[in-house]
Amino acid sequence: MITFFLIGLTVHVVFFVSIFDIYFTSPLVHGMTPQVTPLGPPASRLVLVVGDGLRADSLFTLLPNGSSRAPYLRSVIEQRGTWGVSHTRVPTESRPGHVALIAGFYEDVSAVAKGWKENPVEFDSVFNESRHTWCWGSPDILPMFAKGASGDHVYTHTYPAQEEDFASTDASRLDSWVFNQVKSLFQSAKFNSSLKESLLEDKNVFFLHLLGIDTNGHAHRPMSQEYLENIALVDTGVAELVSVVEEFFGYDGRTAYVFTSDHGMTNWGSHGAGHPSETLTPLVVWGAGVQSAHRVTEAQPYNDVYLQGAELVLLADIAPLMASLIGVPIPVNSVGVLPLLYLNNSEQFKAESMYANAIQVLEQFKVQRHSALLLLIITLIISLCRSLISHALEGLVYYHTYDRFFLGCSVVLGFVGWTSYVVVVILKTHASLNRHPSLLKQVRVLCMCVTAAITVFLLIQRSPVTYYIYCLLPVPVWYSVLKESATLTDLIRSAPSLPLWKCFGYFLLVALGIELLVVSFFHRAMLTVGLAVLSLWPFLSGLYGKSKVTPSQMSWFLGCLCLAAFPLMPVVVLPLFMLHVAVCAYVPSLTHSSLQQKQGLPLLNQIISWTTLASSMLVPLLSSTRLFHRLLSIFLSLTATYLLLSTGSEALFPPVLSWLMFVWINIEQEAMLAQGVSGRQELSTIDFSANIDITKIRQLKLDDIRRSYFFVFFIITAFFGTGNIASINSFDPASVYCFLTVFNPFIMGGLMMWKVPYLNSYESWICTECSFSTCHFFFLVQDYGSWLDIGTSISHYVIVMSMTIFLMLLSVVTHIFTSQRLVLWRRTKMHFP
């Protein structure tokens, strides 16, 4: 059985990785010639200010008295600049947002494997094309642009990572640090001739990354006083920055300014998904070469009040805009389209800039298609350049997805083969069928021929190594299935003796149940519907005949209904409504109070939280291995940690779920007795440490399919009964404040995963049902349409695929947790044998 799970783990890991090669390979190509406008640029230098986590409405919306919380930027909008709304895309995180803003392309999701802190593929950027770039801000953002730059002309200045603390007294000090560092640079240049000479050169960029707004948004929510006051501080800092820059350069009118954000934030302080509050960010551009303020009377494509009069651009469009303003080549991997309405220059300059943009995109298409050069006559007419850019981008998409159908078919064949293999293993292990392989020679020859044909085809195509893995892996899987033809033949022969209508009914119900789980990924209330139906199972199944209702049946009914209430509750509950049970109320409540008073995370609370987390893995091993003793010990240990990670009514979820699981054990025992199954032990006498071979007790029954489905359903409910499946890529750090408040995505993500309640049951049937769901979601993955749809489709596939892998590993962990025992003393108490 261990070999079976290792093979299954390998198959699912390979298919899990395949989605990134099929749908989300890097869009970057190399070997293009940089394109630049031959005419002189309007600006000699560019100042880029990014307010991390700043929402468009937070900046643009006026106060009730008609004034603005950002008066300086408001004056720029009304008098001398062009403003608009930049539209970012999923995932709305800092790393991908800055790559789109500065490099002009949307980074593939595989960058998340490195935490978005390193460059999976080196890329070009406006910073790389500049003469000099000075950067100030977060250590999570700035180093990636310095690492990817050619030469030594990108200078980064960052504060320590420990300063990014959600529990800090005032996160706006991060922004104050940045503004002070910029002022110090220009002050130092007055006494440093070499620095002054570098600053006076053209094609220079000054980048200010302001993380305070994002940090305050996570810690206090975007509607909080801290968040709004941070916006006012940034506005004041920008005003002082402009004054310092203009004074240093003698008011030469050759400086362009861009103020924007990498992403927004939800009302509950998270980002990562595709809600408009996360994707819509402010854009204010002014200075040299920028169109002055003007009003737009045409109807806008969005109904938001603060969008009226705004120019809507994509985040990647800002990169070619910045490049055109200071006369550097557009980043070679940029897919942005120059927003001409922001430029205040001659029509010839606009046409030349648009032409350079079109050729830059076309260069990527020509490298991507691997064929002869296109003989195209390109005029300087701006409309034709736009058309050329559109067709070139379509060509990039076509060749970027050229192998998708072929690889998709290989993965589907692998899924079907693996599912068939699992069914064969189940039948061989738990049914009285022929267990001896047959037709080995013929099957081996067929598989060798298929392997040779696929290998030759891939060699001709010069495919990467991963393609060989995806295409050849189904061959040994199907070999394992076909060599068991005797088992399948025996099954077909015995089919007439089976209750076919009953079998058909079971499989139909399970299929409908799997589809209900699929729909629940889009509508969480479907879990409530499923639990309501499951509550009636003991009364509708006929397992108990006409006997009276038992306490177990009523407990099951009430437990399902209680658990059904949680998927209907709000996903995010504000800290004001925190609800904790008495045993674990002290640490979360004291932590919440300390954070509210901006006193940071108390050390004692942190020690207690981490000690509780560590002990939760060991304490259950000290209890008896008797069934109820060990399960109760596991429940109490894991619930203590769960409560420390809870922010609301979800604290009641583990007790209700555990109550229902205990009832499930009892009701299944009663069902076995009602069916007359012999050899059943009393639950109180079952010992996990006993090595029981279930195949010697009974054969496979149709009810085992129903039990495995129940398990899958409860796993989904345990994962997402209190969470939002569609926004799994959103993250609320409030849940981990008892453990740490300094931003660390991997530790925080690991703590969030720890909230998953533990279950274990029929692994083989579970793998089969999860494979059906995984195959379903594989076809639902998309890289087109709205950005929310893209992010949601990725989350769904990753969740279901990870669940299959997780359950395989969980079976091993469960065996250790239930069957092993630590003895700290020689003499064991008599009532814990």
LUMDO-411157 format. One line per field, with one value per residue (C-alpha): x, y, z; residue in one letter. Coordinates in steps of 0.25 Angstrom, whole numbers. Example, Ala and Ser with C-alpha at 12.3 -4.5 7.8 and 13.67 -1.06 7.14 Angstrom:
! residues 2
xx (49; 55)
yy (-18; -4)
zz (31; 29)
type (A; S)
END
This chain:
! residues 833
xx (0; 12; 17; 3; 2; 16; 12; 0; 7; 17; 6; -2; 11; 14; 0; 0; 12; 7; -3; 8; 15; 1; -6; 4; 17; 26; 22; 36; 44; 58; 67; 58; 64; 61; 52; 53; 47; 58; 52; 57; 49; 41; 47; 61; 57; 45; 40; 32; 24; 16; 7; 6; -8; -15; -29; -34; -46; -38; -30; -40; -53; -55; -58; -73; -69; -64; -49; -39; -30; -19; -20; -7; -10; -24; -18; -9; -22; -30; -19; -6; -7; -15; -21; -28; -30; -20; -25; -17; -19; -19; -11; -13; 0; 12; 22; 14; 8; 22; 27; 15; 17; 32; 34; 21; 17; 9; 17; 13; 8; 20; 28; 20; 29; 40; 31; 31; 45; 54; 53; 50; 53; 62; 54; 56; 50; 50; 60; 69; 68; 71; 84; 83; 72; 71; 61; 56; 46; 43; 54; 43; 42; 54; 65; 58; 60; 74; 77; 71; 78; 90; 102; 102; 93; 81; 84; 74; 72; 64; 60; 61; 50; 47; 41; 29; 22; 6; 6; 16; 12; 11; 14; 14; 28; 32; 28; 34; 47; 47; 44; 55; 65; 61; 63; 77; 81; 79; 85; 97; 99; 101; 114; 118; 122; 121; 107; 103; 108; 101; 88; 89; 90; 78; 69; 70; 59; 55; 46; 39; 32; 23; 19; 12; -2; -2; 3; -7; -18; -15; -14; -26; -34; -35; -46; -38; -33; -18; -20; -26; -16; -5; -11; -10; 4; 8; 2; 10; 22; 20; 18; 31; 38; 34; 39; 52; 54; 50; 59; 71; 69; 67; 52; 56; 43; 50; 44; 32; 25; 16; 8; 1; -1; 2; -11; -23; -29; -43; -51; -46; -31; -27; -23; -19; -32; -40; -50; -50; -45; -33; -31; -34; -23; -20; -11; -7; 3; 9; 21; 30; 23; 10; -4; -10; -23; -35; -49; -55; -70; -72; -78; -68; -69; -71; -82; -73; -75; -60; -57; -65; -55; -44; -35; -35; -22; -16; -4; 5; 2; 10; 23; 23; 18; 30; 40; 34; 35; 50; 54; 58; 55; 42; 45; 46; 36; 26; 12; 7; 0; 5; -7; -5; -15; -5; 5; 6; 15; 15; 7; 20; 25; 13; 13; 28; 25; 14; 22; 33; 23; 17; 31; 35; 22; 24; 39; 33; 24; 35; 44; 32; 28; 42; 40; 44; 43; 30; 30; 21; 20; 17; 13; 13; -2; -5; -18; -10; 1; -10; -16; -2; 0; -13; -10; 4; -1; -11; 0; 8; -4; -6; 9; 9; -2; 2; 5; -7; -17; -6; -1; -16; -19; -7; -11; -25; -21; -12; -24; -33; -22; -19; -34; -35; -23; -28; -41; -34; -26; -38; -45; -33; -31; -45; -53; -53; -48; -36; -24; -13; -8; -10; -6; 7; 15; 5; 3; 18; 20; 9; 14; 28; 23; 15; 27; 36; 26; 24; 39; 42; 30; 36; 50; 45; 38; 50; 41; 47; 49; 36; 28; 34; 30; 15; 14; 21; 15; 2; 9; 13; 0; -8; 1; -2; -17; -16; -8; -19; -29; -32; -38; -46; -51; -55; -63; -70; -74; -79; -87; -101; -100; -99; -111; -109; -120; -115; -101; -106; -113; -101; -92; -102; -104; -89; -87; -98; -91; -77; -84; -90; -76; -71; -82; -79; -66; -73; -85; -81; -96; -96; -89; -101; -110; -101; -101; -116; -118; -107; -115; -127; -118; -121; -136; -136; -126; -134; -122; -130; -143; -155; -148; -150; -141; -128; -120; -109; -119; -124; -110; -106; -118; -115; -100; -102; -112; -102; -90; -99; -100; -85; -84; -95; -87; -79; -65; -58; -62; -56; -49; -60; -68; -57; -63; -55; -58; -54; -42; -34; -40; -28; -17; -25; -33; -20; -13; -25; -25; -10; -11; -22; -14; -2; 7; 11; 10; 13; 25; 17; 6; 15; 22; 9; 4; 16; 17; 3; 5; 17; 11; -1; 7; 12; 1; -8; 3; 3; -11; -17; -18; -32; -42; -49; -38; -28; -39; -43; -28; -25; -38; -34; -20; -23; -35; -26; -17; -29; -35; -22; -24; -38; -44; -59; -70; -61; -56; -69; -66; -57; -66; -78; -70; -63; -77; -82; -70; -72; -86; -82; -74; -85; -96; -87; -85; -100; -102; -92; -100; -113; -107; -103; -88; -81; -68; -71; -64; -70; -65; -60; -51; -45; -30; -23; -10; -16; -11; -25; -26; -40; -39; -40; -53; -61; -62; -64; -78; -86; -87; -72; -74; -84; -75; -63; -72; -76; -62; -59; -71; -66; -52; -57; -66; -54; -45; -56; -67; -63; -55; -57; -53; -53; -43; -33; -22; -27; -21; -25; -13; -22; -23; -8; -6; -5; 8; 15; 12; 24; 21; 25; 17; 21; 20; 7; 2; 6; -1; -14; -13; -12; -26; -31; -38; -32; -40; -37; -44; -45; -33; -34; -48; -45; -34; -43; -54; -44; -38; -51; -52; -38; -40; -53; -46; -34; -44; -49; -35; -34; -24; -34; -47; -48; -36; -45; -49; -34; -30; -42; -40; -25; -29; -40; -30; -19; -28; -34; -21; -14; -25; -22; -7; -10; -19; -9; 1; -10; -12; 2; 1; -12; -6; 5; -5; -14; -6; 7; 9; 20; 22; 29; 28; 31; 18; 5; -7; -17; -29; -21; -16)
yy (0; 9; 7; 10; 24; 27; 25; 33; 44; 45; 45; 56; 64; 63; 67; 78; 84; 82; 93; 104; 98; 97; 110; 119; 118; 131; 140; 146; 144; 149; 154; 166; 179; 191; 202; 216; 229; 237; 250; 257; 254; 265; 261; 259; 251; 244; 243; 230; 230; 217; 217; 202; 198; 211; 210; 219; 223; 226; 237; 243; 243; 257; 259; 263; 277; 277; 277; 266; 258; 259; 274; 275; 264; 269; 282; 275; 268; 281; 290; 284; 269; 258; 248; 234; 220; 209; 195; 184; 169; 157; 154; 167; 166; 176; 168; 165; 180; 186; 177; 181; 196; 197; 185; 186; 171; 163; 153; 138; 132; 122; 134; 131; 118; 128; 137; 148; 152; 146; 147; 133; 139; 152; 163; 177; 189; 204; 204; 196; 205; 218; 224; 224; 220; 223; 214; 216; 206; 192; 181; 172; 180; 188; 177; 170; 182; 184; 169; 169; 181; 181; 189; 196; 208; 204; 208; 203; 208; 199; 199; 186; 175; 175; 189; 184; 181; 181; 183; 195; 208; 216; 209; 223; 224; 215; 226; 237; 229; 229; 244; 247; 238; 245; 259; 254; 250; 264; 270; 262; 265; 280; 275; 263; 267; 253; 250; 264; 261; 248; 254; 265; 255; 252; 239; 238; 231; 233; 222; 224; 211; 215; 203; 210; 211; 196; 192; 201; 196; 181; 185; 195; 193; 204; 212; 214; 227; 222; 218; 231; 239; 232; 237; 251; 249; 244; 256; 265; 257; 258; 273; 274; 265; 273; 285; 279; 273; 286; 295; 285; 286; 300; 299; 295; 289; 276; 267; 258; 252; 239; 236; 222; 209; 195; 190; 193; 187; 181; 187; 176; 179; 168; 168; 157; 155; 162; 171; 185; 191; 183; 185; 200; 209; 224; 230; 244; 249; 263; 271; 271; 266; 263; 268; 278; 277; 275; 270; 258; 258; 245; 233; 224; 209; 208; 213; 217; 231; 234; 229; 240; 248; 238; 233; 217; 211; 197; 196; 191; 203; 212; 206; 211; 224; 226; 222; 232; 243; 242; 236; 222; 209; 203; 190; 179; 170; 181; 178; 192; 201; 216; 224; 236; 245; 247; 253; 267; 268; 269; 260; 255; 251; 244; 236; 233; 228; 219; 214; 210; 203; 195; 191; 187; 178; 172; 169; 159; 153; 150; 144; 136; 130; 124; 127; 137; 152; 158; 168; 179; 193; 201; 216; 226; 227; 225; 216; 206; 205; 202; 191; 185; 185; 178; 167; 165; 163; 153; 146; 145; 139; 128; 124; 125; 115; 106; 93; 95; 85; 74; 75; 76; 63; 56; 61; 57; 43; 42; 46; 36; 25; 28; 27; 14; 9; 13; 5; -7; -7; -6; -17; -26; -23; -23; -32; -46; -45; -51; -44; -50; -41; -46; -41; -36; -38; -31; -20; -17; -17; -7; 2; 1; 5; 17; 22; 21; 29; 40; 41; 43; 53; 61; 60; 66; 77; 80; 80; 83; 72; 75; 71; 57; 55; 60; 52; 39; 38; 33; 21; 13; 17; 11; -1; -4; -3; -12; -23; -25; -29; -42; -34; -25; -38; -45; -32; -32; -46; -44; -32; -39; -44; -30; -21; -13; -2; 0; 1; 11; 19; 20; 25; 35; 40; 41; 48; 58; 60; 62; 73; 79; 80; 87; 97; 100; 105; 116; 117; 114; 113; 99; 93; 97; 90; 78; 77; 79; 67; 59; 61; 53; 41; 32; 34; 32; 21; 10; 5; 4; -2; 2; 4; 16; 28; 26; 37; 35; 39; 51; 55; 54; 62; 73; 73; 74; 86; 93; 91; 96; 110; 113; 114; 124; 133; 145; 141; 152; 157; 170; 169; 177; 164; 154; 142; 132; 121; 123; 114; 121; 135; 141; 141; 146; 156; 162; 162; 169; 180; 182; 184; 193; 202; 201; 194; 183; 168; 164; 155; 146; 144; 140; 130; 124; 123; 117; 107; 103; 101; 92; 84; 81; 71; 64; 64; 55; 44; 44; 39; 25; 19; 15; 21; 31; 35; 38; 45; 54; 57; 61; 69; 77; 79; 84; 93; 101; 105; 107; 117; 125; 126; 130; 144; 142; 132; 122; 118; 110; 102; 91; 87; 86; 78; 69; 66; 62; 53; 46; 44; 39; 28; 23; 24; 16; 5; 5; 3; -8; -15; -13; -19; -31; -30; -39; -37; -23; -18; -9; 5; 7; -6; -2; 1; 9; 2; -12; -16; -19; -25; -20; -30; -41; -35; -32; -30; -17; -11; -1; 7; 9; 18; 26; 27; 32; 43; 47; 48; 57; 66; 68; 71; 82; 87; 86; 94; 105; 104; 117; 122; 128; 117; 128; 137; 127; 136; 147; 148; 154; 155; 157; 142; 141; 153; 144; 138; 149; 162; 164; 161; 147; 141; 126; 126; 133; 124; 111; 116; 118; 104; 99; 103; 91; 81; 67; 55; 41; 30; 22; 27; 19; 23; 37; 38; 33; 44; 55; 51; 53; 67; 70; 66; 75; 87; 85; 88; 100; 107; 119; 130; 139; 147; 155; 155; 150; 138; 135; 136; 128; 117; 115; 115; 104; 95; 97; 94; 81; 76; 79; 72; 59; 61; 65; 53; 44; 50; 52; 37; 35; 46; 41; 27; 33; 42; 30; 18; 23; 26; 33; 28; 38; 29; 14; 11; 13; 17; 5; 13; 17; 3)
zz (0; 3; -12; -17; -9; -14; -28; -26; -20; -32; -42; -35; -33; -48; -52; -42; -48; -62; -61; -60; -73; -80; -76; -69; -75; -75; -86; -87; -100; -102; -114; -117; -122; -112; -119; -116; -122; -130; -126; -113; -101; -93; -79; -74; -62; -56; -42; -39; -26; -23; -11; -8; -5; -9; -14; -25; -17; -5; -12; -21; -13; -6; 8; 12; 13; -1; 2; -1; 8; -2; -5; -13; -22; -24; -28; -38; -44; -45; -50; -57; -59; -65; -55; -57; -52; -55; -55; -49; -50; -42; -34; -28; -20; -19; -27; -39; -39; -39; -50; -58; -55; -57; -67; -75; -74; -65; -58; -59; -46; -45; -38; -26; -24; -20; -12; -22; -17; -28; -43; -49; -62; -64; -70; -76; -69; -69; -58; -67; -79; -71; -69; -54; -44; -29; -22; -7; 0; 4; 3; -3; -16; -19; -20; -31; -41; -37; -39; -53; -57; -67; -61; -48; -49; -41; -26; -15; -1; 8; 22; 30; 28; 42; 41; 33; 45; 45; 60; 59; 66; 53; 40; 33; 38; 27; 17; 25; 25; 9; 8; 18; 10; -3; 3; 9; -5; -11; 1; 0; -15; -12; -5; -14; -28; -34; -29; -34; -48; -48; -44; -54; -66; -74; -74; -59; -51; -36; -30; -17; -11; 0; 8; 20; 13; 11; 25; 31; 22; 27; 41; 43; 30; 18; 25; 38; 42; 41; 27; 23; 31; 24; 10; 16; 20; 6; 0; 8; 6; -10; -9; -1; -11; -23; -16; -13; -27; -34; -26; -28; -43; -44; -48; -62; -65; -70; -59; -61; -49; -48; -35; -35; -27; -30; -25; -16; -4; 1; 12; 21; 18; 9; -6; -16; -23; -34; -27; -32; -19; -22; -37; -38; -34; -35; -46; -46; -56; -57; -61; -74; -86; -79; -84; -75; -68; -77; -75; -81; -84; -91; -83; -76; -76; -61; -52; -40; -36; -34; -49; -55; -63; -61; -72; -71; -74; -71; -61; -72; -80; -70; -74; -89; -84; -74; -85; -95; -85; -83; -96; -92; -100; -96; -88; -98; -92; -90; -94; -91; -101; -100; -94; -104; -96; -85; -95; -98; -110; -125; -133; -140; -126; -123; -136; -134; -120; -125; -136; -126; -117; -129; -134; -119; -118; -132; -129; -118; -128; -138; -128; -122; -136; -140; -155; -166; -164; -168; -180; -175; -179; -166; -168; -157; -156; -141; -144; -152; -141; -131; -141; -142; -127; -126; -137; -131; -117; -123; -130; -117; -110; -121; -121; -106; -105; -117; -109; -99; -106; -108; -93; -88; -95; -89; -75; -77; -81; -69; -60; -66; -66; -51; -47; -55; -47; -34; -37; -41; -28; -20; -27; -26; -11; -6; -16; -20; -34; -42; -36; -46; -57; -72; -86; -80; -93; -102; -93; -91; -106; -108; -98; -103; -117; -112; -103; -116; -124; -114; -111; -126; -128; -116; -121; -135; -128; -119; -107; -93; -83; -75; -88; -88; -73; -76; -89; -85; -70; -75; -82; -70; -63; -74; -74; -60; -64; -76; -70; -60; -72; -64; -53; -62; -70; -57; -53; -66; -65; -50; -54; -57; -42; -36; -33; -45; -42; -28; -33; -44; -33; -24; -35; -40; -26; -24; -38; -34; -21; -27; -36; -24; -18; -31; -30; -16; -20; -27; -17; -3; 1; -6; 5; 14; 4; 4; 19; 20; 10; 18; 31; 25; 21; 33; 31; 16; 14; 20; 28; 41; 35; 43; 56; 65; 63; 71; 79; 68; 57; 64; 68; 53; 49; 58; 56; 41; 43; 52; 43; 31; 38; 36; 21; 22; 31; 26; 21; 29; 42; 48; 61; 68; 67; 72; 79; 87; 96; 110; 110; 100; 101; 109; 98; 86; 94; 101; 87; 81; 92; 91; 75; 77; 86; 76; 87; 78; 80; 95; 96; 107; 97; 86; 95; 99; 85; 79; 91; 89; 74; 77; 88; 79; 71; 84; 94; 86; 86; 101; 102; 101; 87; 90; 79; 87; 97; 85; 76; 88; 91; 77; 76; 89; 85; 71; 75; 85; 73; 64; 74; 74; 59; 60; 58; 60; 60; 53; 67; 69; 56; 61; 73; 64; 53; 63; 70; 56; 53; 67; 63; 49; 55; 64; 53; 44; 54; 56; 41; 41; 52; 45; 32; 40; 38; 47; 54; 58; 71; 81; 79; 93; 91; 78; 79; 68; 71; 67; 53; 47; 33; 28; 16; 26; 32; 20; 5; -2; -1; -9; 4; 4; -8; 0; 12; 4; -2; 12; 15; 3; 6; 20; 16; 7; 18; 28; 19; 14; 24; 29; 18; 4; -7; -18; -11; -6; -12; -3; 11; 24; 34; 46; 48; 51; 60; 72; 66; 58; 52; 44; 29; 25; 14; 16; 31; 31; 20; 28; 40; 32; 26; 41; 43; 35; 43; 42; 37; 31; 24; 11; 4; -9; -12; -8; -18; -29; -26; -24; -38; -44; -38; -42; -56; -56; -51; -61; -72; -64; -63; -72; -75; -82; -78; -66; -56; -45; -53; -56; -42; -37; -47; -43; -28; -31; -38; -28; -17; -22; -27; -14; -7; -14; -10; 4; 7; 3; 12; 23; 23; 28; 38; 43; 45; 54; 61; 65; 66; 73; 88; 95; 109; 119; 131; 133; 141; 132; 139; 140; 134; 122; 117)
type (M; I; T; F; F; L; I; G; L; T; V; H; V; V; F; F; V; S; I; F; D; I; Y; F; T; S; P; L; V; H; G; M; T; P; Q; V; T; P; L; G; P; P; A; S; R; L; V; L; V; V; G; D; G; L; R; A; D; S; L; F; T; L; L; P; N; G; S; S; R; A; P; Y; L; R; S; V; I; E; Q; R; G; T; W; G; V; S; H; T; R; V; P; T; E; S; R; P; G; H; V; A; L; I; A; G; F; Y; E; D; V; S; A; V; A; K; G; W; K; E; N; P; V; E; F; D; S; V; F; N; E; S; R; H; T; W; C; W; G; S; P; D; I; L; P; M; F; A; K; G; A; S; G; D; H; V; Y; T; H; T; Y; P; A; Q; E; E; D; F; A; S; T; D; A; S; R; L; D; S; W; V; F; N; Q; V; K; S; L; F; Q; S; A; K; F; N; S; S; L; K; E; S; L; L; E; D; K; N; V; F; F; L; H; L; L; G; I; D; T; N; G; H; A; H; R; P; M; S; Q; E; Y; L; E; N; I; A; L; V; D; T; G; V; A; E; L; V; S; V; V; E; E; F; F; G; Y; D; G; R; T; A; Y; V; F; T; S; D; H; G; M; T; N; W; G; S; H; G; A; G; H; P; S; E; T; L; T; P; L; V; V; W; G; A; G; V; Q; S; A; H; R; V; T; E; A; Q; P; Y; N; D; V; Y; L; Q; G; A; E; L; V; L; L; A; D; I; A; P; L; M; A; S; L; I; G; V; P; I; P; V; N; S; V; G; V; L; P; L; L; Y; L; N; N; S; E; Q; F; K; A; E; S; M; Y; A; N; A; I; Q; V; L; E; Q; F; K; V; Q; R; H; S; A; L; L; L; L; I; I; T; L; I; I; S; L; C; R; S; L; I; S; H; A; L; E; G; L; V; Y; Y; H; T; Y; D; R; F; F; L; G; C; S; V; V; L; G; F; V; G; W; T; S; Y; V; V; V; V; I; L; K; T; H; A; S; L; N; R; H; P; S; L; L; K; Q; V; R; V; L; C; M; C; V; T; A; A; I; T; V; F; L; L; I; Q; R; S; P; V; T; Y; Y; I; Y; C; L; L; P; V; P; V; W; Y; S; V; L; K; E; S; A; T; L; T; D; L; I; R; S; A; P; S; L; P; L; W; K; C; F; G; Y; F; L; L; V; A; L; G; I; E; L; L; V; V; S; F; F; H; R; A; M; L; T; V; G; L; A; V; L; S; L; W; P; F; L; S; G; L; Y; G; K; S; K; V; T; P; S; Q; M; S; W; F; L; G; C; L; C; L; A; A; F; P; L; M; P; V; V; V; L; P; L; F; M; L; H; V; A; V; C; A; Y; V; P; S; L; T; H; S; S; L; Q; Q; K; Q; G; L; P; L; L; N; Q; I; I; S; W; T; T; L; A; S; S; M; L; V; P; L; L; S; S; T; R; L; F; H; R; L; L; S; I; F; L; S; L; T; A; T; Y; L; L; L; S; T; G; S; E; A; L; F; P; P; V; L; S; W; L; M; F; V; W; I; N; I; E; Q; E; A; M; L; A; Q; G; V; S; G; R; Q; E; L; S; T; I; D; F; S; A; N; I; D; I; T; K; I; R; Q; L; K; L; D; D; I; R; R; S; Y; F; F; V; F; F; I; I; T; A; F; F; G; T; G; N; I; A; S; I; N; S; F; D; P; A; S; V; Y; C; F; L; T; V; F; N; P; F; I; M; G; G; L; M; M; W; K; V; P; Y; L; N; S; Y; E; S; W; I; C; T; E; C; S; F; S; T; C; H; F; F; F; L; V; Q; D; Y; G; S; W; L; D; I; G; T; S; I; S; H; Y; V; I; V; M; S; M; T; I; F; L; M; L; L; S; V; V; T; H; I; F; T; S; Q; R; L; V; L; W; R; R; T; K; M; H; F; P)
END
